[in-house]
Amino acid sequence: MDDQTVTRSVPRSVGLLGTLSIAALVALGLWGFADSYLIESGDYFAPTVAVFIATVVFIGALVVLGARSKEWLEGPYW
């Protein structure tokens, strides 16, 4: 069976819904961050920034490890 004849098991609308929900969560998080830390007291500003940076570094490391894997497109998911 040719790879191009395989139908998609997940409709594109589900991917769009996932992308929109992530964008909404990011917007809500940024609004909450600005409302709580930047406008009101900044007691937890430094720890919040530190956790954010650690999270970005951790996710970035996972992306790099996954992209460097030689079998990342050969798995059954793709």
C-alpha positions as CSV (number, residue, x, y, z in Angstrom):
1,M,0.0,0.0,0.0
2,D,1.3,3.4,-1.0
3,D,1.8,5.9,1.9
4,Q,0.0,8.6,0.0
5,T,-3.2,6.6,-0.3
6,V,-3.6,6.1,3.5
7,T,-6.4,8.3,4.8
8,R,-5.9,10.5,7.8
9,S,-7.3,8.9,11.0
10,V,-7.6,12.3,12.7
11,P,-9.6,15.0,11.0
12,R,-7.9,18.4,10.5
13,S,-10.5,20.1,12.6
14,V,-9.3,18.2,15.7
15,G,-5.8,19.5,15.1
16,L,-7.2,23.0,14.6
17,L,-9.2,22.7,17.8
18,G,-6.0,21.6,19.7
19,T,-4.0,24.5,18.3
20,L,-6.7,27.0,19.2
21,S,-7.1,25.6,22.7
22,I,-3.3,25.9,23.3
23,A,-3.3,29.4,22.0
24,A,-6.2,30.2,24.3
25,L,-4.4,28.8,27.3
26,V,-1.2,30.8,26.4
27,A,-3.3,34.0,26.1
28,L,-5.0,33.3,29.4
29,G,-1.7,32.6,31.1
30,L,-0.1,35.7,29.8
31,W,-3.2,37.8,30.9
32,G,-3.0,36.2,34.4
33,F,0.7,36.8,34.6
34,A,0.4,40.5,33.6
35,D,-2.6,41.0,35.9
36,S,-1.1,39.3,39.0
37,Y,2.6,40.0,38.8
38,L,3.2,43.1,36.7
39,I,0.3,45.2,37.9
40,E,-0.1,44.1,41.5
41,S,2.7,43.1,43.9
42,G,5.7,41.4,42.4
43,D,6.6,39.1,45.3
44,Y,6.7,36.0,43.2
45,F,8.0,37.6,40.0
46,A,11.6,36.2,40.2
47,P,10.5,32.6,41.0
48,T,7.9,32.7,38.3
49,V,10.5,33.8,35.7
50,A,12.9,31.1,36.9
51,V,10.3,28.3,36.5
52,F,9.3,29.7,33.1
53,I,13.0,29.6,31.9
54,A,13.5,26.1,33.4
55,T,10.4,24.9,31.6
56,V,11.4,26.3,28.3
57,V,14.9,24.8,28.6
58,F,13.5,21.4,29.5
59,I,11.0,21.3,26.7
60,G,13.7,22.6,24.3
61,A,16.0,19.7,25.4
62,L,13.2,17.2,24.8
63,V,12.6,18.6,21.3
64,V,16.3,18.5,20.5
65,L,16.5,14.9,21.7
66,G,13.5,13.9,19.7
67,A,14.6,15.6,16.5
68,R,18.1,14.0,16.7
69,S,16.6,10.5,17.0
70,K,17.1,8.6,13.8
71,E,13.8,6.7,14.2
72,W,11.5,9.6,15.0
73,L,9.7,9.4,11.7
74,E,9.8,5.6,11.4
75,G,7.5,5.0,14.4
76,P,3.9,3.8,14.0
77,Y,2.6,7.3,15.0
78,W,3.8,8.8,11.7
